[in-house]
Amino acid sequence: VDLKFPHHENEIAQSEAYCGCEMCKFWVHNGFVNINNEKMSKSLGNFLTVRDLLKTPLQARAFRYFVVSSQYRQALNFSPEALAGASKTLKRLDKWRDRLTAIANDGGDADGEGVSSLASKCVSDFEAGMKDDMNTPRACASLFTFVKATEKMLNNDKVRALNALGEHASRAGGTE
């Protein structure tokens, strides 16, 4: 197994000695990074750097989403298709957020309780996923259950004010 003790402890010690501050309170390490189902390795010629890979802010956001939405204990299988999928997901979330913001700014007030109930369930399910060994795929699934339900409401023109959503978004850490 790669990266056995004291590999990370040495990295932390070096970082803290250099910057003079605590590096982090918690350390979580993902599994191997694979490129198209093959272990990333300089010797195999499939080595990528983040700088080479991420040329735009959307690509950087997509990569962060890709990593965060993956189970940290599993190998991370990177491919251009996976990055494109994460980018598509972020565009959907951005469009959803923009629609909700526009409705909230218009001051509409229909079906706030329905949204509030959905948001409460989303937060509860998200927290349950995170408490389950930081199961971010499960946490993300709860978010997308909420997105899908509210998109359906938006498409049916049932939602006019989402003040309750704002409360829950701030409780979950905001939209940015």
N, C-alpha and C positions, 0 to 999 in steps of 0.2 A: 504494500500500500504506500502510495506517495504521501508526502507531507505529514510524516509521523512526528510525534513529540521529539524535540522541542521546536519544530519549524515555525509554527505560528507564534509561540511565545517569544522566539528570537525576533520575529518581525515586529511584534508589539514593542519589545524592549528597545529596538533600534529606532522606531518611530517616536516613542516617548522621549528617548534620550535626545533626539534631534530637535523636536519641537518644544520640549519642556512641559508638555501637558498630557493628560490622559487621552489615549487614542480612542477608546470606546468603552462603554459599559458592558456590551454584549458582542460576542464574536460569532458569526454564523458563516460557515464556509459551504459553498455549493459543491456538488460533485464535479467530476471532470467536465471540461468543455470539449464537446465533439463538434466537428465540422462535417456536415453531411454524413452523420452516423459513424465517423471515424475520429479517434482521439486526435485532438489538435496537437501538432508537434512540428517543430522546425525541421526535424530530420525527414518528415513526410512531405514537407513543402506546403502544408495547409495551415500555416500559422498566420493569424490576422491580428493586427493591433486595432484598438478602439479608434485611434486617430485615423487610420486608413479606412476604417469601415464606416464611420459616421461623419458624413460630410454636411448634413443639414441639421437644424434643431429638431425637426420631426424625426429624423433617423435616430438622433440621440434619445429622444423621448421614447421612441419605439423600442430601442434596445433596453432601456431601463424597464419598460413595461414587460418586455419579453422575459427578462431575468426575474423580476418580481413576481410574475404570474406563474413561474415554474416552481416545482417542488424542490427546495434547496438540497434535499438529500439525494436527489437523482442527478444523473449526468444531464448536462445542459446541451441539447443538440441544436447547434446553430446552423442555419442555412439562410440563403437569401430569401427563400420562400417564407421562412419563419419570421424574419424581420419585416417582410411585406405584410404578413398577416397581422403582426403587432401594430404596424402603421395603420392598416385598415381599421383595426379595433379602436385606435386612438382617434381617428377621424370620425368614427361613429360616436364616440364619447363626446368629442368636441361639438359635433352637430347637435347632439342631445342636450348638452349643457347650454348651448346658444339658444336653442328653442325654449328651454325652461327659463333662462334669463330674460328673454324677450317677453314671455308671458308674465313673469313676475314684475317686470318694469311697466307693463301695461296696466297693472293693478287689477287684473281679473280675480274672481274669488269663487269659482265653482269647484266643487269636489275636493277642497283642501283636506277634509278628514280622510278621504280615500287615499290620498297621497301620503298623508301623515302615517296612516296605518301601514302602508307599503314600506315607507322609509324606516319605521320602527322595526319591522321584520327584517329588512335588509341589514340594518345596523346590528341587530341581534345575531343574525346568521353570519355576518362578516366577523364579528367578535368571536363567535363559536369556532369558525375556521382558524382564526389566528391563535386561539387558545389550544387548538388541536395540533400541537407541534408546528406551529406557524405554517399551517396548511394554506398557503396563498392561492393555490388553484381553487380551493373550496371558497375562500373569502371572495375571490374575483367572481366566482359563479353566483354568489349572493348579489353582488353588484349588478351583474347582467340580468338576473331575474327581475330586479327592480327596474333597470333600464328598459327591458322588454315590456314590462307591465305599464310603465309610464309612457313609453312610446305609443303603445296601443291606445292609451287614454288621449294622448296628444293627437293621434291620427283620427280619433273619434270626436275630437274637439270637446272633450269633457273637462279638461283641466284649464283653469283660468288664473288661479293664484296658487303659488307654491311657497307660501310663507313657511309652512311646516317643513318643507324640504330644506330651506335655509338653515333652520334649527338643527336638523339632523346632519346636514353637510358639515356644519361647524363642529358638531360633536364628533364626527368621524374624521376631522382633520382638514376640511375644506375641499375645494375643487382643484386647487393648483398643486 
